[in-house]
Amino acid sequence: MITRNSTLRTTLWVVAVLILGCQTALAQSETAQKQQSLYDRLGGLAPVSVVVSDFIDALVPDPILNENPAIDAARKRVPAPYLKYHVTAMVCEATGGPCRYHGRGMKESHTHLNITEREWDRMVALFKEVLARHNVPAGETQELLDIIDSTRPDIVASR
């Protein structure tokens, strides 16, 4: 009888430890997912570069944006692959990835373009369309839009 009770207690103790261990592992897994960078949640460099490439492909020929003569001239002067390279590096870095952006600052790059609120809104609309086409989840889309919105004061010309 003593052996049977002792074995039962040991078994129950082992089961309790296993249950607690599983709960701890699940909690740690959830914490790791919550702490994962936006870059990682987007899938890393390959998906980021594809989305940026598609975004630049939509942005460069856009007739609404190119109504602005300064933007139109810049599109003709700056090759799209160069833009894709820099924007990919910027997005990679801003989302917590390993890339480093080495281009000019937003204000320096955009002041001479005299970008209006209308043009800004058009750019954001194009970006949202590209994100939707790539099925970027709502939470990550909002985080990306928040990052972009943080650059607005340096890009949109104050009137």
C-alpha positions in Angstrom: 0.0 0.0 0.0 2.8 2.4 0.8 4.5 1.7 -2.5 1.3 2.2 -4.4 0.6 5.6 -2.7 4.2 6.6 -3.2 4.1 5.7 -6.9 0.8 7.5 -7.3 2.2 10.6 -5.6 5.3 10.5 -7.8 3.2 10.1 -10.9 1.0 13.0 -10.0 4.0 15.1 -9.2 5.6 14.3 -12.6 2.3 15.1 -14.4 2.0 18.4 -12.5 5.6 19.3 -13.4 4.9 18.5 -17.1 1.7 20.6 -17.1 3.5 23.5 -15.5 6.4 23.1 -17.9 4.0 23.1 -20.9 2.3 26.2 -19.6 5.6 28.0 -19.1 6.8 27.0 -22.6 3.5 28.3 -24.2 3.8 31.5 -22.3 7.4 32.0 -23.4 6.4 31.2 -27.0 3.7 33.8 -26.9 6.1 36.4 -25.4 8.6 35.6 -28.1 6.0 36.1 -30.8 4.9 39.4 -29.2 8.5 40.6 -29.1 9.3 39.6 -32.7 10.3 42.6 -34.8 8.0 44.0 -37.5 10.7 43.0 -39.9 10.5 39.4 -38.8 6.7 39.4 -38.8 6.8 40.7 -42.4 8.9 37.7 -43.3 12.4 39.3 -43.6 14.2 40.9 -46.5 12.7 39.0 -49.4 9.1 40.0 -48.8 10.0 43.5 -47.8 12.0 44.0 -51.0 9.2 42.6 -53.1 6.6 44.9 -51.6 8.9 47.9 -51.9 9.6 47.0 -55.6 5.9 46.8 -56.3 5.3 50.1 -54.4 8.0 51.9 -56.5 6.5 50.4 -59.7 3.1 51.9 -58.7 4.6 55.2 -57.5 6.9 56.2 -60.4 4.4 56.3 -63.2 1.5 57.6 -61.2 -0.1 60.5 -63.2 -1.5 62.2 -60.1 2.0 62.4 -58.5 3.6 63.3 -61.8 1.4 66.4 -62.2 3.9 68.0 -59.8 6.7 69.1 -62.2 9.4 68.6 -59.5 8.3 65.0 -58.8 8.1 64.3 -62.6 11.6 65.6 -63.1 12.9 63.6 -60.1 11.3 60.4 -61.5 13.2 61.0 -64.8 16.5 61.8 -63.1 16.5 59.0 -60.4 16.4 55.5 -61.7 13.7 53.2 -60.1 16.2 50.5 -59.1 18.2 53.1 -57.2 15.0 54.2 -55.4 14.0 50.5 -54.7 17.5 49.9 -53.1 17.3 52.8 -50.8 13.6 52.4 -49.8 14.2 48.7 -49.1 17.1 49.5 -46.8 15.1 52.2 -45.1 12.1 49.9 -44.5 14.3 47.0 -43.4 16.0 49.2 -40.8 12.8 51.0 -39.7 11.1 47.7 -39.0 13.9 46.2 -37.0 15.8 44.4 -39.6 19.6 44.1 -40.1 19.9 46.6 -43.0 21.2 50.1 -42.6 19.9 53.1 -44.6 22.8 55.3 -45.9 20.8 57.7 -48.1 19.9 61.3 -47.5 17.4 62.4 -44.8 13.8 62.7 -45.7 13.7 66.5 -45.4 16.8 66.8 -47.6 15.5 64.4 -50.2 12.0 65.9 -50.5 12.0 69.6 -49.7 12.7 70.6 -53.3 9.8 68.5 -54.5 7.1 70.7 -52.8 5.0 67.7 -52.0 1.4 68.6 -51.2 -1.1 66.9 -48.8 -2.9 65.6 -51.9 0.3 64.0 -53.2 1.1 62.6 -49.8 -2.4 61.1 -49.5 -2.0 59.6 -53.0 1.3 58.0 -52.1 -0.3 56.5 -48.9 -3.2 55.1 -50.9 -0.8 53.5 -53.4 1.1 52.0 -50.5 -2.0 50.6 -48.9 -3.1 49.0 -52.2 0.3 47.3 -52.5 0.1 46.0 -48.9 -3.4 44.7 -49.5 -2.3 43.0 -52.7 0.4 41.2 -50.7 -2.0 40.3 -47.9 0.0 42.1 -45.2 -2.0 41.6 -42.0 -3.9 44.6 -40.6 -1.7 45.0 -37.5 1.5 45.0 -39.6 -0.1 47.4 -42.1 -0.9 49.8 -39.4 2.6 49.7 -38.0 4.0 50.4 -41.4 1.6 53.3 -41.9 2.7 54.7 -38.5 6.3 54.5 -39.6 5.5 56.3 -42.8 3.4 58.9 -41.1 6.3 59.7 -38.8 8.1 61.0 -41.9 5.3 63.2 -43.1 6.5 66.5 -41.5 9.8 66.1 -43.3 8.2 65.3 -46.7 5.1 67.4 -47.1 5.8 71.0 -47.8 4.3 73.4 -45.3 2.3 76.1 -46.8 
